[in-house]
């Protein structure tokens, strides 16, 4: 009897499914949260599952673009929906120095309070929507999607942009340029991406030019921005050292052919200063080996920091830079000795000439005194 009653209920339900399905299309859009998105299940699905033991195997997939980042929405077998957010990241090295104090004063309303005692960067947050929406990324609010845009600016000249499209980047870089000195003629750029996937079984997962995180917050933005900022700045200094290596290579080739070189002493001193300043900037200003307080306090951020430093090969690249600087230093010492020997030779010849003149004058006086004495 129970089986007959169940079959009777099912037949009645199927006969009314057409009316229900036609009205189902007029339901309002599904609402979902940023952490776990669970749309309301339809009445049909609920009752059909009570009579069927076979799970649904279909899967729906939608893609949308929201203020420079892409959102993937997945529907699983039980019609649960999850948003996987794609946040583009752009790192720029645009100058040799940025005045963070003046930048902070001019953009005080956009500055995010620091979570550590680090003084070589500030984080800015921009938005075009009401301040009560505080989650990073986007939410649906009255049929509109909103997003925050983040800019992390470093004192040594890097700026890292989060969730900002290519056509919007210049307007944010102009804000930084107002407080920059030593603007570069050729700005360096690097692209990266962060994918936020709440259902990720681990805290993070690496990929090719992107990283997948279980969740992305402001401390994660600071950690990622610090590595990308150091990496793009390190590219600049490596390029400068490469130019110096090439210059000394040309000098050595000329010396090999002619046995001489024509570099002036002033030019050599300029190269000495450039090599020393590059090494000091990489170690001191970039803080390449400084401890991160955020990573020190939280193992999850330490994992991100370690992965990104390994991904961008910061230690290996610094080792290569240090090796090239030692090559430059060796050549500088050699050329300094050559120039010093040249100067010593010049001084020696000057002394010889003076002694010769003095001897000549003394001989002349002796000869003159001899002619004056009467015979």
LOKEMI-908428 format. One line per 2 residues: number of its first residue (from 1); for each residue x, y, z of C-alpha. Coordinates in Angstrom, 3 decimals. Layout:
REM LOKEMI-908428
NUM = X:Y:Z  ...
END
This chain:
REM LOKEMI-908428
1 = 0.000:0.000:0.000  2.807:2.422:0.783
3 = 4.375:1.823:-2.629  1.017:2.380:-4.392
5 = 0.486:5.577:-2.421  3.980:6.799:-3.292
7 = 3.449:6.050:-6.995  0.110:7.829:-6.885
9 = 1.734:10.911:-5.328  4.494:10.835:-7.943
11 = 2.016:10.674:-10.834  0.071:13.601:-9.425
13 = 3.306:15.549:-9.002  4.453:14.850:-12.568
15 = 1.094:15.945:-14.006  1.433:19.286:-12.240
17 = 5.138:19.742:-13.093  4.421:21.692:-16.272
19 = 2.530:24.385:-14.394  5.188:24.529:-11.718
21 = 8.096:24.690:-14.183  6.465:27.534:-16.136
23 = 6.134:29.600:-12.978  9.662:28.627:-11.834
25 = 11.268:30.688:-14.576  9.773:33.862:-13.123
27 = 11.418:33.414:-9.738  13.804:36.190:-8.641
29 = 17.578:35.727:-9.125  19.404:33.417:-6.734
31 = 21.088:35.158:-3.838  24.452:33.946:-2.653
33 = 27.124:35.000:-0.196  30.817:35.497:-0.831
35 = 31.896:32.550:1.309  29.432:29.782:0.447
37 = 26.646:30.279:-2.069  23.581:28.121:-1.597
39 = 20.650:28.914:-3.909  17.162:27.869:-2.951
41 = 16.251:24.426:-4.224  13.122:24.091:-6.330
43 = 10.068:22.278:-5.040  10.308:19.746:-7.869
45 = 13.885:18.874:-7.044  13.046:18.437:-3.382
47 = 10.199:15.998:-3.944  11.873:14.103:-6.762
49 = 14.849:13.386:-4.549  12.529:11.822:-1.968
51 = 11.463:9.229:-4.546  14.720:8.684:-6.393
53 = 17.966:7.137:-5.150  19.968:8.113:-8.259
55 = 21.866:11.426:-7.857  21.736:14.021:-10.626
57 = 24.852:14.026:-12.818  24.418:17.312:-14.708
59 = 26.540:20.329:-13.860  25.933:23.973:-14.819
61 = 28.730:26.488:-15.347  28.537:30.230:-15.770
63 = 31.189:32.909:-16.224  30.904:36.636:-15.620
65 = 33.219:39.661:-15.466  33.058:42.025:-12.536
67 = 35.157:45.209:-12.412  38.304:43.689:-13.828
69 = 38.013:40.218:-12.322  36.190:37.144:-13.514
71 = 33.744:35.128:-11.410  33.148:31.442:-12.133
73 = 29.943:30.018:-10.716  29.729:26.252:-10.374
75 = 26.582:24.217:-9.740  27.231:20.825:-8.219
77 = 25.023:17.730:-8.310  22.853:18.906:-5.418
79 = 22.491:22.344:-7.064  24.726:24.107:-4.578
81 = 26.425:27.076:-6.165  29.903:28.371:-5.389
83 = 31.630:31.476:-6.660  35.287:31.105:-7.602
85 = 36.685:34.599:-7.897  39.499:35.574:-10.230
87 = 41.369:38.705:-9.093  43.969:40.134:-11.518
89 = 47.169:41.476:-10.000  49.541:43.909:-11.732
91 = 52.960:44.896:-10.375  54.727:48.052:-11.610
93 = 58.142:49.546:-10.936  57.803:53.186:-11.915
95 = 60.378:55.191:-9.938  63.358:54.929:-7.623
97 = 61.566:56.480:-4.651  58.024:57.276:-3.483
99 = 57.174:59.656:-0.654  54.769:57.564:1.398
101 = 54.073:60.307:3.938  52.719:62.776:1.393
103 = 50.823:59.978:-0.362  49.230:58.966:2.923
105 = 48.257:62.542:3.775  46.654:63.183:0.386
107 = 44.775:59.844:0.400  44.069:59.557:4.102
109 = 40.479:58.373:3.609  41.655:55.456:1.433
111 = 44.581:54.262:3.577  44.100:50.893:5.284
113 = 45.464:50.890:8.853  48.674:48.824:8.991
115 = 48.704:45.474:10.743  52.478:45.493:11.305
117 = 55.260:47.967:12.077  56.617:47.947:8.532
119 = 57.207:51.487:7.276  58.234:50.837:3.681
121 = 54.727:50.487:2.212  51.111:51.575:2.549
123 = 47.934:49.882:1.319  45.102:51.861:-0.270
125 = 41.527:50.701:-0.838  39.238:52.332:-3.379
127 = 35.562:51.716:-3.960  32.572:53.128:-5.793
129 = 29.942:51.680:-3.519  28.553:52.168:0.001
131 = 31.037:51.586:2.850  28.779:49.058:4.604
133 = 29.822:46.432:2.034  33.155:45.477:3.563
135 = 34.094:42.140:1.973  36.842:42.093:-0.608
137 = 35.703:41.222:-4.103  32.024:41.598:-4.935
139 = 28.512:41.017:-3.686  25.108:41.270:-5.233
141 = 23.272:44.201:-3.774  20.052:45.381:-5.390
143 = 20.959:43.668:-8.663  24.371:45.399:-8.753
145 = 27.793:43.877:-8.273  30.461:45.838:-6.458
147 = 34.178:45.375:-5.967  37.035:46.898:-4.019
149 = 40.244:47.920:-5.718  43.512:47.737:-3.800
151 = 46.834:49.479:-4.402  49.918:48.580:-2.351
153 = 52.658:51.215:-2.727  56.263:50.644:-1.670
155 = 58.805:53.288:-0.756  61.441:51.894:-3.129
157 = 59.260:52.594:-6.187  56.906:49.632:-6.752
159 = 53.115:49.686:-6.900  50.980:46.532:-6.936
161 = 47.363:46.769:-8.135  44.677:44.261:-7.154
163 = 41.348:43.816:-8.922  42.017:46.646:-11.389
165 = 41.475:46.210:-15.106  44.094:47.216:-17.680
167 = 42.167:50.266:-18.855  41.816:51.497:-15.243
169 = 45.433:51.027:-14.171  46.773:54.380:-15.393
171 = 44.432:56.477:-13.261  45.655:54.703:-10.116
173 = 49.293:54.923:-11.194  48.875:58.676:-11.694
175 = 47.955:58.951:-8.019  51.289:57.330:-7.134
177 = 53.332:59.319:-9.676  52.405:62.595:-7.950
179 = 54.540:61.520:-4.995  57.307:59.706:-6.880
181 = 60.830:60.894:-7.639  63.270:59.486:-10.139
183 = 60.569:58.355:-12.570  61.825:55.742:-14.996
185 = 61.690:56.317:-18.719  60.566:52.715:-19.192
187 = 58.162:51.416:-16.570  58.417:47.704:-15.825
189 = 55.268:45.552:-15.401  54.422:42.025:-14.327
191 = 51.031:40.263:-14.330  49.778:37.745:-11.810
193 = 46.415:36.496:-10.552  44.751:35.284:-7.375
195 = 41.908:32.770:-7.495  39.752:32.560:-4.393
197 = 38.031:29.197:-3.980  36.291:28.655:-0.622
199 = 35.938:24.908:-1.206  39.682:24.401:-1.636
201 = 40.697:21.471:0.616  44.002:23.142:1.531
203 = 44.800:26.739:2.426  46.552:27.449:-0.874
205 = 47.509:25.858:-4.147  50.012:27.145:-6.684
207 = 49.625:27.415:-10.428  51.261:28.923:-13.500
209 = 51.248:32.710:-12.925  48.450:32.420:-10.370
211 = 47.776:31.208:-6.864  44.570:29.636:-5.534
213 = 43.591:30.598:-1.981  40.816:29.434:0.273
215 = 40.168:33.069:1.141  41.797:36.410:0.334
217 = 41.960:39.241:2.854  44.014:42.383:3.325
219 = 46.936:40.566:4.973  47.040:38.178:2.038
221 = 47.089:41.187:-0.275  50.002:42.650:1.704
223 = 51.992:39.405:1.520  51.387:38.885:-2.199
225 = 52.053:42.548:-2.934  55.342:42.528:-1.025
227 = 56.756:39.626:-3.056  55.542:40.994:-6.398
229 = 56.866:44.459:-5.550  60.280:43.067:-4.627
231 = 60.363:40.901:-7.737  59.596:43.689:-10.213
233 = 62.101:46.020:-8.479  64.732:43.289:-8.520
235 = 64.227:43.015:-12.288  65.139:46.690:-12.590
237 = 68.348:46.353:-10.583  69.328:43.179:-12.407
239 = 68.909:45.058:-15.685  71.163:47.849:-14.428
241 = 73.839:45.423:-13.280  73.595:43.595:-16.618
243 = 74.323:46.895:-18.372  77.382:47.387:-16.164
245 = 78.599:43.854:-16.873  78.203:44.468:-20.595
247 = 80.150:47.722:-20.341  83.050:46.061:-18.540
249 = 82.945:43.182:-21.013  83.444:45.679:-23.854
251 = 86.353:47.288:-21.977  88.001:43.907:-21.485
253 = 87.634:43.109:-25.178  89.301:46.400:-26.121
255 = 92.113:45.727:-23.649  92.521:42.264:-25.147
257 = 93.028:43.762:-28.625  94.967:46.954:-27.835
259 = 96.509:46.301:-24.443  95.105:49.595:-23.162
261 = 91.820:51.278:-22.178  90.661:54.873:-22.300
263 = 88.145:55.078:-19.429  88.345:58.295:-17.472
265 = 88.706:58.302:-13.731  85.381:60.117:-13.246
267 = 83.521:57.485:-15.258  85.062:54.713:-13.175
269 = 84.018:56.406:-9.951  80.485:56.713:-11.303
271 = 80.405:52.972:-11.936  81.684:52.333:-8.409
273 = 78.896:54.453:-6.954  76.280:52.798:-9.145
275 = 77.345:49.289:-8.149  77.382:50.125:-4.439
277 = 74.015:51.886:-4.541  72.390:48.989:-6.388
279 = 73.561:46.486:-3.805  72.454:48.747:-0.943
281 = 69.020:49.312:-2.512  68.414:45.583:-2.995
283 = 69.422:44.613:0.533  68.244:47.616:2.566
285 = 65.420:49.367:0.697  63.769:46.325:-0.832
287 = 64.037:44.465:2.466  64.697:41.284:0.552
289 = 65.805:39.436:3.676  63.639:41.226:6.235
291 = 61.245:39.171:8.316  57.540:39.619:7.630
293 = 55.564:40.172:10.813  52.350:39.017:9.140
295 = 53.933:35.727:8.092  55.598:35.397:11.490
297 = 52.233:35.544:13.276  50.243:33.323:10.916
299 = 51.483:30.072:9.379  49.058:30.367:6.455
301 = 50.603:33.635:5.326  54.067:32.197:5.918
303 = 53.142:29.419:3.507  52.053:31.949:0.876
305 = 55.221:33.984:1.384  57.498:30.977:1.106
307 = 55.712:29.702:-2.003  55.824:33.063:-3.812
309 = 59.471:33.675:-2.949  60.256:30.254:-4.368
311 = 57.981:30.798:-7.379  59.693:34.093:-8.237
313 = 63.125:32.711:-7.310  64.027:35.765:-5.233
315 = 66.958:34.094:-3.482  68.358:32.638:-6.701
317 = 68.006:35.922:-8.555  69.700:37.810:-5.742
319 = 72.499:35.237:-5.805  72.908:35.852:-9.540
321 = 72.859:39.611:-8.950  75.465:39.309:-6.208
323 = 77.710:37.204:-8.485  77.487:39.810:-11.246
325 = 78.231:42.600:-8.780  81.333:40.720:-7.641
327 = 82.417:40.508:-11.273  81.885:44.256:-11.612
329 = 83.711:44.861:-8.343  86.676:42.779:-9.520
331 = 86.902:44.774:-12.739  86.575:48.049:-10.870
333 = 89.443:47.150:-8.544  91.593:46.154:-11.499
335 = 90.898:49.371:-13.421  91.425:51.429:-10.294
337 = 94.845:49.884:-9.862  95.663:50.609:-13.504
339 = 94.558:54.227:-13.155  96.439:54.526:-9.866
341 = 99.579:53.152:-11.499  99.141:55.633:-14.316
343 = 98.894:58.453:-11.819  101.891:57.154:-9.908
345 = 103.875:56.970:-13.129  102.875:60.532:-13.954
347 = 103.973:61.727:-10.527  107.244:59.863:-10.849
349 = 107.912:61.437:-14.215  107.079:64.814:-12.724
351 = 109.606:64.284:-9.942  112.227:63.141:-12.452
353 = 111.634:66.219:-14.587  111.885:68.511:-11.562
355 = 115.096:66.838:-10.434  116.504:67.157:-13.942
357 = 115.650:70.853:-14.018  117.202:71.349:-10.600
359 = 120.377:69.544:-11.650  120.558:71.612:-14.821
361 = 120.199:74.844:-12.851  122.873:73.731:-10.403
363 = 125.283:72.880:-13.223  124.610:76.218:-14.854
365 = 125.390:78.076:-11.627  128.582:76.089:-11.155
367 = 129.699:76.802:-14.692  128.811:80.453:-14.281
369 = 130.716:80.775:-10.993  133.713:79.102:-12.610
371 = 133.808:81.659:-15.420  133.625:84.588:-13.001
373 = 136.656:83.507:-10.938  139.805:85.243:-12.426
375 = 142.549:83.063:-13.611
END
